[in-house]
Amino acid sequence: EELTNAQLLFGLEVTSYPDLATLEASMKSLESIYALYEEYTKATTQWSGTLFFKDLNVDKLNEGMDELQAKLKKLPKLAKESGVFAKVSETFVKFKNTIPLLSQLKADSLRERHWQKLMTLTGKSFNLDPNTFTLGKLFEMNLGDFSDAVNDTCNAAGKELAIESGLQKIKETWTTLSLDLFPYSKGDVARGFILKGTEEITTSIDENMTALQAMGGSKFVVPFLDDVKGWEKKLSTIGECCDIWLVVQRKWQYLEGIFVGSDDIRLQLPEAAKEFDRLDKTWMKIMSDTQLNINAMEACLAEGRLQTLAEMSGALDKCQKSLTDYLETKRNAFPRFFFISDDELLSILGTSDVTSIQEHMLKLFDNCAELIFARNNKVVKGMISSEGESFDYRTQTPVEGAVETWMLAVAQEMKVSLLAIMKESVFFYPRNERLKWMDSSLGMCCQTGIKVWWTWEIEDVFRRVRQGDKGAMKKYGAKLKDEVNDLVRKVRTDLNNLMRKKVNTQIIVDVHARDVVDKFIRDSVMDIREFAWESQLRYYWDKGLDDCVVRQCTGRIMYGYEYMGLNGRLVITPLTDRCYMTITTALSFRLGAAPAGPAGTGKTETTKDLAKALGTQCVVFNCGEGLDYQAMGTIFSGLCQCGSWGGFDEFNR
């Protein structure tokens, strides 16, 4: 317009200049773009002074850039067609894209090692002091050019923070976890402290070890690898220490109950007692130290703690071995001690009171509940069964010396006295009225004595049949029926408890004897050599041996004279007879017997009943998981030295 006015003033021809108009429009567009860029420069300069770690407000940056980009978009079309616009727009977008990176870099997970990595990557180096580190120094890094690397570093930092937090949690757990102790005493005497249990510690170890294994499998574990391995080693040591601590405690408690306060055993095992005293002091020291600081980690990782406990475990095992060898000598001296536990045997050996044996008598003998002591417990004069039946020894046994010595004499005198009593019973049977004889005889002598005479009478019948008396067996059968009827009538009268048990048992035995003779009559068994008679359990009083001998088929077994009291007998069935025959034949061949059949059908009871019939001790063991080869060896040692039978129930399981 000014140019046109000048032309008119000088009277020149008015000429239009379109290029100038275009240039003017272009200049105005550039002016608006550069004004925006200047605004952007001022904003970034202002932001550059912000302390990154303390004052950075990412939302403020986003709002500022959103406002600038909105203004840029509102520029006229002519401005947008210029190359400057594209460049400025690109600058704005690039800056906007760095803002999320700033948010990531402000995360708590970033440590100095991550910043060092970024400085190396961008080629810039700064002091990371929160009071001097400004946003401008980050702008100098041109983070937009390294966005992928920054993202990777920040992600890694997040994963590493999770591992770091996990390790911190483990550290906090073991700072607070304590051993559970409680006071231990023997009687009224305080004996320090013992561990109550380590379940909580074991659970924590399992959980923490699982977490550490997961950390160890991560690719982000590198900065913490030494810490992870260190904790794995610590927890492994703590677990091992807790396990051996409880083992040592169990061994110490067991041996402490034996060596502390039991002078008899200390005198018998002076070396073992001396060694235990040393270990006892060490244990007391460990527990008193632990009580002062009950932190589980510090107690388990105390210098030399694991090694000390391991050495104590080995030393306590040696004490236990000395004790086991000592008990073995006692058991070999009196083999019935093999049938009671170590604790029961120690309770007998650890006291000078001879009557302490009484509570274990039913385990040592088949049916002897008590010994009869006399003369102020200086001698044993007899035995009492669990039913209350008793008998007196022919020779009183002195209670002198070690318990195994006089108990061996007691067991031997039992057999000697019962042999003499049995002989008298057999001798007087035909000379007395039967029921009167039963009343004056022991229960086991009634059963065996009557069987001896029953055997003799049947063989006498066979002799009479051979001599021409064809009706001898029928006459004898009638006599047996009368004897059973006499017993049935007797049992209905007013009897004392012991006599009633004798009569009840004798009815069972006599009914079987009657049934055998009835079978002989029915099947016309007329000869002593027939299998029907050979297969019966036959009792003889051998005058040459002056002893009772039991025969069945080819088997010949000496009567055992184990005191049976009045423990009753089973009803004898044809199956029982076959079992008896199998077992006695097996014994004659030095073999064992293994009755098979469904549960509850009487396999064990039949075997025990045959042992009663033979006057032999039968010890029944219920085979469980705890019965290993050593326990079996101990049982066999006792059985073979005693001559007892062993019944192993559920053996196939």
C-alpha positions in Angstrom: 0.0 0.0 0.0 2.9 2.4 0.8 4.6 1.4 -2.5 1.4 2.3 -4.5 1.1 5.7 -2.6 4.7 6.5 -3.5 4.1 5.7 -7.2 1.0 8.0 -7.3 3.0 10.8 -5.6 5.7 10.7 -8.2 3.2 10.3 -11.0 4.5 7.0 -12.0 2.4 4.2 -13.4 0.9 2.0 -10.7 2.5 -1.4 -10.9 1.4 -4.5 -8.8 4.1 -6.7 -7.1 2.5 -10.1 -6.2 5.8 -11.6 -5.1 6.0 -9.0 -2.4 2.5 -9.8 -1.2 3.5 -13.5 -1.0 6.7 -12.7 0.8 4.8 -10.5 3.3 2.3 -13.3 4.0 5.1 -15.8 4.3 7.0 -13.6 6.7 3.9 -13.3 8.9 3.5 -17.1 9.0 7.2 -17.5 10.0 6.8 -14.9 12.6 4.0 -16.8 14.3 5.9 -20.1 14.2 9.1 -18.5 15.6 7.0 -16.8 18.3 5.7 -20.3 19.3 9.2 -21.7 19.2 10.5 -18.8 21.4 7.7 -19.6 23.8 8.8 -23.2 23.8 12.4 -22.2 24.4 11.5 -20.0 27.3 9.4 -22.8 28.9 12.2 -25.4 28.5 14.7 -22.9 29.9 12.4 -22.3 32.9 11.8 -26.1 33.3 15.5 -26.7 33.1 16.1 -25.1 36.4 13.7 -27.4 38.2 15.4 -29.9 40.6 14.6 -33.3 39.1 14.4 -35.4 42.2 12.7 -32.8 44.4 10.5 -30.4 42.4 9.7 -32.1 39.1 6.0 -31.9 38.3 5.4 -34.1 35.2 1.8 -33.0 34.9 2.9 -29.4 34.5 5.3 -30.3 31.7 2.4 -32.2 29.9 0.0 -29.3 30.3 2.7 -26.9 28.9 3.4 -29.0 25.9 -0.3 -29.7 25.2 -0.9 -26.0 25.1 2.0 -25.3 22.8 1.0 -28.1 20.4 -2.6 -26.8 20.4 -1.4 -23.3 19.4 0.8 -24.9 16.7 -2.2 -26.8 15.3 -4.2 -23.5 15.1 -1.7 -21.8 12.8 -3.0 -20.9 9.3 -2.6 -23.3 6.4 0.1 -21.2 4.8 2.3 -21.5 8.0 1.8 -25.3 8.1 3.2 -25.6 4.6 6.6 -24.2 5.6 9.6 -26.4 6.4 10.1 -24.6 9.7 6.6 -25.7 10.9 7.5 -29.4 10.3 10.8 -28.9 12.2 9.2 -27.2 15.1 6.4 -29.7 15.2 9.0 -32.5 15.2 10.8 -30.8 18.1 7.6 -30.5 20.1 6.7 -34.2 19.6 10.2 -35.4 20.5 10.1 -33.4 23.7 6.6 -34.6 24.5 7.8 -38.2 24.0 10.6 -37.7 26.6 8.1 -36.7 29.3 7.0 -40.4 30.0 10.7 -41.3 30.2 11.1 -38.6 32.8 8.3 -40.2 34.9 10.1 -43.6 34.6 13.4 -42.1 35.6 11.9 -40.5 38.7 10.7 -44.0 39.9 12.1 -45.2 43.3 13.4 -48.3 41.6 16.3 -46.5 39.9 19.6 -46.8 41.7 23.0 -45.1 41.0 24.1 -48.1 38.9 21.2 -47.4 36.5 22.1 -43.7 36.2 25.7 -44.6 35.5 24.6 -46.9 32.7 22.5 -44.1 31.2 25.4 -41.7 31.5 27.6 -44.1 29.6 24.9 -44.6 27.0 24.4 -40.9 26.3 28.0 -39.8 26.8 27.0 -37.3 29.5 28.2 -37.3 33.1 26.5 -35.5 36.0 26.5 -35.3 39.8 23.3 -37.0 41.0 23.1 -34.9 44.2 19.3 -34.2 44.6 20.1 -30.6 45.5 21.9 -29.9 42.3 20.6 -32.3 39.7 18.2 -30.4 37.5 15.9 -31.2 34.6 18.2 -29.3 32.3 20.9 -31.9 32.7 18.4 -34.6 31.6 17.5 -32.4 28.6 21.2 -32.5 27.6 21.1 -36.3 27.5 18.7 -36.1 24.5 16.7 -39.0 26.0 14.3 -39.1 23.1 17.2 -40.6 21.0 17.6 -43.4 23.5 14.0 -44.1 24.4 14.3 -48.0 24.0 17.4 -48.2 26.1 15.8 -46.0 28.8 12.7 -48.2 28.8 14.8 -51.3 29.2 16.8 -49.8 32.0 13.7 -48.7 33.9 12.0 -52.1 33.4 15.1 -53.8 34.7 15.2 -51.4 37.7 11.6 -52.4 38.5 12.4 -56.1 38.4 15.5 -55.6 40.4 13.5 -53.6 43.0 11.2 -56.6 43.4 14.3 -58.8 44.1 15.7 -56.2 46.5 12.4 -55.9 48.3 12.2 -59.8 48.6 15.7 -59.8 50.1 14.8 -57.0 52.5 11.7 -59.0 53.6 13.8 -62.1 54.2 16.2 -60.0 56.3 13.3 -58.5 58.3 11.9 -62.0 58.9 15.1 -63.4 60.4 15.7 -60.3 62.4 12.5 -61.0 64.4 12.3 -64.8 64.3 13.2 -66.4 67.7 13.8 -69.9 69.1 11.0 -71.1 71.3 12.6 -72.2 74.6 11.0 -73.4 77.8 12.4 -74.4 81.2 13.3 -78.1 81.7 13.5 -79.8 85.1 14.1 -83.3 86.4 11.8 -83.7 89.4 12.3 -80.5 91.4 15.8 -79.8 90.0 16.0 -77.2 87.2 18.0 -78.5 84.3 18.2 -75.3 82.1 16.2 -74.8 78.9 15.2 -76.9 75.9 13.8 -76.2 72.5 10.1 -76.5 72.3 10.1 -77.0 68.6 11.3 -75.5 65.3 8.2 -75.7 63.1 7.9 -72.0 62.6 11.6 -71.8 61.7 11.4 -74.7 59.3 8.3 -73.2 57.6 10.1 -69.9 57.1 13.2 -71.6 55.7 11.1 -73.5 53.2 9.2 -70.4 52.1 12.4 -68.2 51.9 14.4 -70.9 50.1 11.6 -71.2 47.5 11.7 -67.3 47.1 15.5 -67.3 46.8 15.4 -70.1 44.1 12.9 -68.0 42.1 15.2 -64.9 42.4 18.2 -67.0 41.4 16.4 -68.1 38.2 15.7 -64.5 37.2 18.0 -62.7 34.6 17.7 -59.5 36.8 19.5 -61.1 39.8 23.0 -60.1 38.8 23.4 -57.1 41.1 22.1 -59.2 44.1 23.7 -62.6 43.2 26.1 -62.5 46.1 23.3 -61.6 48.5 21.0 -64.4 47.2 23.8 -67.0 47.5 24.7 -65.7 50.9 21.1 -66.1 52.2 20.8 -69.5 50.6 23.9 -70.6 52.5 22.7 -69.0 55.8 19.3 -70.6 55.6 20.8 -74.0 54.7 23.1 -73.7 57.8 20.2 -72.6 60.0 18.0 -75.6 58.8 20.8 -78.0 59.3 21.6 -76.6 62.8 17.9 -76.8 63.9 17.7 -80.4 62.7 20.8 -81.5 64.5 19.9 -79.4 67.6 16.7 -81.3 68.0 18.5 -84.7 67.5 21.1 -83.8 70.1 18.3 -82.6 72.5 16.4 -85.9 72.1 19.6 -87.9 72.7 20.6 -85.7 75.7 17.1 -86.0 77.3 17.2 -89.8 76.9 20.7 -90.2 78.4 20.1 -87.5 81.0 17.2 -89.5 82.4 19.6 -92.5 82.7 22.9 -91.0 83.9 21.6 -88.1 86.1 20.4 -89.5 89.4 21.0 -93.2 88.7 24.1 -94.1 90.7 23.8 -97.8 89.9 24.2 -97.3 86.1 26.9 -94.6 86.6 28.9 -97.2 88.6 28.4 -99.8 85.9 29.4 -97.4 83.1 32.0 -95.0 84.6 33.6 -94.0 81.3 30.2 -93.3 79.6 29.0 -91.4 82.7 32.2 -89.2 82.7 31.8 -88.5 79.0 28.1 -87.7 79.4 28.9 -85.2 82.3 31.3 -83.4 79.9 28.6 -83.3 77.2 26.0 -82.2 79.7 28.1 -79.1 80.6 28.5 -78.3 76.9 24.7 -78.6 76.4 23.9 -76.4 79.4 26.4 -73.7 78.2 24.8 -73.7 74.7 21.3 -73.4 76.1 22.2 -70.7 78.6 23.9 -68.7 75.8 20.8 -69.2 73.6 18.5 -68.1 76.3 20.4 -64.7 76.5 19.9 -64.2 72.8 17.0 -66.2 71.4 17.3 -64.8 67.8 17.1 -67.9 65.6 19.7 -66.8 63.0 22.2 -65.5 65.5 21.9 -68.6 67.7 22.3 -71.0 64.7 25.0 -69.1 63.0 27.0 -68.5 66.2 30.7 -69.3 65.6 31.3 -73.1 65.8 27.7 -73.8 66.8 26.9 -76.3 64.1 30.2 -78.1 64.5 29.8 -78.3 68.3 26.3 -79.8 67.9 27.6 -82.3 65.3 30.4 -83.4 67.6 28.0 -83.7 70.5 25.7 -85.9 68.4 28.6 -88.3 67.6 29.7 -88.3 71.3 26.2 -89.0 72.5 25.9 -91.9 70.1 29.0 -93.4 71.6 27.5 -93.0 75.1 24.3 -94.7 73.7 26.4 -97.5 72.2 28.1 -98.1 75.6 24.6 -98.2 77.2 23.3 -100.5 74.5 26.3 -102.9 74.9 25.7 -102.8 78.7 22.0 -103.7 78.2 23.1 -106.4 75.8 25.2 -108.1 78.5 22.3 -108.0 80.9 20.0 -109.5 78.3 22.4 -112.2 77.4 22.6 -113.1 81.1 18.8 -113.3 81.4 17.4 -113.6 77.8 13.8 -112.8 78.8 15.0 -109.2 79.1 15.1 -109.2 75.3 11.2 -109.0 75.4 11.1 -105.6 77.2 12.1 -102.2 75.9 15.4 -100.4 76.8 13.5 -97.9 78.9 11.7 -100.7 80.9 15.0 -102.6 81.4 16.8 -99.4 82.5 14.0 -98.7 85.0 14.7 -102.2 86.5 18.5 -101.8 86.4 18.5 -98.2 87.7 16.9 -99.0 91.1 18.0 -101.1 94.0 14.3 -101.9 94.8 13.9 -105.6 93.8 10.2 -105.3 93.7 10.5 -102.9 90.7 10.5 -106.1 88.5 6.8 -106.8 89.4 5.3 -104.4 86.9 7.2 -106.1 84.0 6.5 -109.8 85.0 3.7 -110.3 82.5 6.1 -109.4 79.7 8.9 -111.6 81.0 6.7 -114.7 81.7 3.6 -116.1 80.0 1.2 -115.6 82.9 3.1 -114.6 86.0 1.7 -111.3 87.3 3.8 -111.2 90.5 6.6 -112.9 92.3 6.0 -113.8 96.0 8.8 -112.2 98.0 9.6 -113.3 101.6 12.0 -112.5 104.4 12.0 -108.8 103.8 12.4 -109.2 100.0 15.5 -111.4 100.5 14.0 -114.5 98.8 11.5 -115.4 96.1 9.2 -118.2 97.3 6.6 -118.5 94.5 4.5 -117.0 91.7 1.0 -115.5 91.3 -0.9 -115.6 88.0 -3.0 -112.7 86.7 -6.1 -114.7 87.7 -4.8 -115.0 91.4 -3.7 -118.6 91.3 -0.3 -119.2 93.0 2.2 -121.9 93.8 5.3 -122.1 96.1 8.8 -122.9 94.9 10.2 -126.2 96.2 13.4 -124.3 97.0 13.2 -120.6 97.8 15.4 -118.5 95.5 17.7 -115.9 97.2 17.6 -112.4 95.8 21.3 -111.7 95.7 23.6 -109.9 93.3 22.6 -108.4 90.0 18.9 -108.6 89.0 19.7 -110.7 85.9 21.4 -113.3 88.1 18.6 -113.9 90.5 15.9 -113.6 87.9 17.6 -116.4 85.9 17.5 -118.5 89.1 13.8 -117.5 89.5 13.0 -118.7 86.0 15.0 -122.0 86.4 13.3 -122.7 89.8 9.9 -122.1 88.2 10.6 -125.0 85.8 12.1 -127.2 88.5 9.3 -126.6 91.0 6.5 -127.1 88.3 8.2 -130.3 87.1 8.0 -131.7 90.7 4.4 -130.4 91.2 3.4 -131.9 87.8 4.9 -135.3 88.7 3.0 -135.4 92.0 -0.3 -134.4 90.3 0.1 -137.1 87.7 1.0 -139.7 90.4 -2.0 -138.8 92.6 -4.6 -138.5 89.8 -5.8 -142.1 89.9 -5.6 -142.2 93.7 -8.1 -139.4 94.4 -11.6 -138.5 93.4 -11.3 -136.5 90.2 -12.9 -133.2 91.2 -11.2 -133.2 94.6 -7.9 -133.8 92.8 -8.6 -130.8 90.5 -9.4 -128.6 93.4 -6.0 -129.3 95.0 -3.9 -129.1 91.7 -2.7 -126.2 89.6 -4.7 -125.4 86.5 -1.9 -126.3 84.1 -1.3 -129.6 86.0 -5.0 -130.5 85.8 -5.0 -130.2 81.9 -1.6 -131.9 81.4 -2.2 -134.6 84.1 -5.6 -135.6 82.8 -4.1 -135.7 79.2 -1.3 -138.0 80.4 -3.8 -140.4 81.9 -6.2 -140.1 78.9 -3.3 -141.1 76.6 -2.4 -144.1 78.8 -6.1 -145.2 79.1 -6.7 -145.1 75.3 -3.5 -147.1 74.7 -4.6 -149.5 77.4 -8.0 -149.8 75.6 -6.1 -150.7 72.3 -4.2 -153.4 74.3 -7.4 -154.8 75.6 -9.0 -154.8 72.2 -5.9 -156.6 70.8 -6.5 -159.2 73.6 -10.1 -159.7 72.6 -12.2 -157.2 74.5 -14.0 -155.7 71.4 -16.3 -153.4 73.6 -13.4 -151.8 75.5 -13.5 -148.5 73.4 -17.3 -148.1 73.9 -16.9 -148.7 77.7 -14.2 -146.0 77.8 -16.3 -143.6 75.7 -19.1 -144.0 78.2 -16.7 -143.3 81.1 -15.5 -140.1 79.3 -19.1 -138.9 78.9 -19.7 -139.5 82.6 -16.6 -137.4 83.4 -17.9 -134.5 81.2 -21.3 -134.7 82.8 -19.7 -134.6 86.3 -17.9 -131.4 85.3 -21.1 -129.8 83.9 -22.9 -130.6 87.1 -20.0 -129.3 89.2 -19.9 -126.0 87.2 -23.6 -125.3 88.1 -22.8 -125.4 91.9 -21.4 -122.7 94.0 -17.6 -122.7 93.2 -14.8 -120.3 94.1 -13.4 -118.3 91.2 -10.3 -120.3 90.7 -12.1 -123.7 90.7 -14.7 -122.4 88.3 -12.0 -121.4 85.8 -10.3 -124.8 86.2 -13.6 -126.6 85.6 -14.5 -124.4 82.6 -11.2 -125.1 80.9 -11.3 -128.8 81.7 -14.8 -129.1 80.1 -13.2 -127.8 76.8 -10.3 -130.3 77.0 -12.6 -133.2 78.1 -15.2 -132.6 75.4 -12.4 -132.8 72.7 -11.1 -136.1 74.4 -14.7 -137.5 74.3 -15.1 -136.5 70.6 -11.8 -138.2 69.7 -13.0 -141.5 71.3 -16.4 -141.2 69.7 -14.7 -140.9 66.3 -12.6 -144.0 67.1 -15.8 -145.9 67.9 -17.6 -144.6 64.8 -14.6 -145.4 62.5 -13.7 -148.7 64.2 -10.1 -147.5 65.1 -8.7 -150.6 66.9 -5.0 -150.3 66.6 -2.4 -148.1 68.4 -0.5 -147.7 65.1 -3.4 -146.1 63.2 -3.0 -142.5 61.9 -6.2 -141.4 63.6 -4.4 -142.0 67.0 -0.9 -141.1 65.8 -2.2 -137.7 64.7 -3.5 -136.8 68.2 -1.6 -134.7 70.7 -0.5 -137.5 73.1 1.1 -136.9 76.5 3.4 -139.5 78.1 5.2 -139.5 81.4 8.6 -141.0 80.4 9.9 -142.9 83.4 13.4 -143.0 82.0 13.6 -139.2 81.6 11.3 -138.7 84.6 9.7 -136.0 82.5 6.5 -135.3 80.4 6.9 -135.9 76.7 4.3 -134.8 74.1 4.1 -136.7 70.8 2.1 -136.1 67.6 2.8 -138.0 64.4 6.6 -138.2 64.1 7.1 -135.2 66.4 8.4 -135.5 69.9 8.4 -132.3 72.1 9.4 -132.0 75.8 6.9 -130.3 78.0 8.1 -126.7 78.8 6.9 -126.0 82.4 6.2 -122.3 81.7 3.7 -121.2 84.4 0.4 -120.7 82.6 -1.9 -119.9 85.6 -5.6 -120.2 84.6 -5.5 -118.4 81.3 -8.0 -120.8 79.6 -8.0 -122.8 76.4 -9.6 -122.6 73.0 -12.4 -124.9 71.8 -10.6 -127.6 69.7 -12.0 -128.1 66.2 -10.9 -130.4 63.4 -9.1 -127.3 61.9 -7.4 -126.7 65.2 -6.1 -130.3 65.2 -4.8 -129.9 61.7 -3.0 -126.6 62.7 -1.5 -128.4 65.7 -0.3 -131.3 63.5 1.3 -128.9 61.0 3.1 -126.9 63.7 4.4 -129.9 65.7 5.6 -131.6 62.5 7.3 -128.4 61.4 9.0 -128.2 64.9 10.2 -131.8 64.6 12.0 -130.8 61.4 13.4 -127.6 63.0 11.2 -125.5 60.9 8.8 -122.6 61.6 5.1 -122.5 60.8 3.1 -119.8 59.0 -0.7 -120.3 59.4 -2.5 -118.4 56.6 -6.1 -117.3 56.3 -8.4 -114.3 56.6 -8.2 -111.8 59.4 -9.8 -112.8 62.7 -10.0 -116.5 62.1 -7.7 -117.5 65.0 -4.3 -118.1 63.5 -2.4 -116.3 66.3 -4.7 -117.7 69.1 -4.4 -121.3 67.8 -0.6 -121.0 67.9 -0.7 -119.5 71.4 -3.1 -122.3 72.5 -0.7 -125.0 71.3 2.1 -123.3 73.2 -0.2 -123.4 76.4 -0.8 -127.1 75.7 3.0 -127.7 75.5 3.8 -125.5 78.5 5.9 -123.2 76.4 6.2 -119.4 76.5 4.8 -117.8 73.3 5.7 -114.1 72.7 3.5 -112.4 70.2 4.9 -109.4 68.3 2.7 -107.1 66.1 4.9 -106.3 63.1 4.7 -102.6 62.3 6.9 -100.2 60.4 9.2 -99.8 63.4 10.3 -103.5 63.3 13.6 -103.3 61.3 16.3 -105.9 61.0 17.9 -104.8 64.2 14.7 -105.2 66.2 14.1 -108.6 64.6 17.7 -109.6 65.5 17.1 -108.6 69.2 13.8 -110.6 69.3 15.5 -113.7 67.7 18.4 -113.4 70.2 15.8 -113.6 73.1 13.7 -116.4 71.5 16.6 -118.7 70.7 18.2 -118.3 74.1 14.9 -118.7 76.0 13.6 -121.6 73.9 10.4 -119.6 73.6 8.1 -119.4 70.6 7.7 -116.1 68.7 4.5 -115.2 67.0 4.9 -112.5 64.3 1.5 -111.1 63.6 0.9 -109.3 60.3 4.4 -110.4 59.2 3.5 -110.3 55.5 2.7 -106.5 55.7 
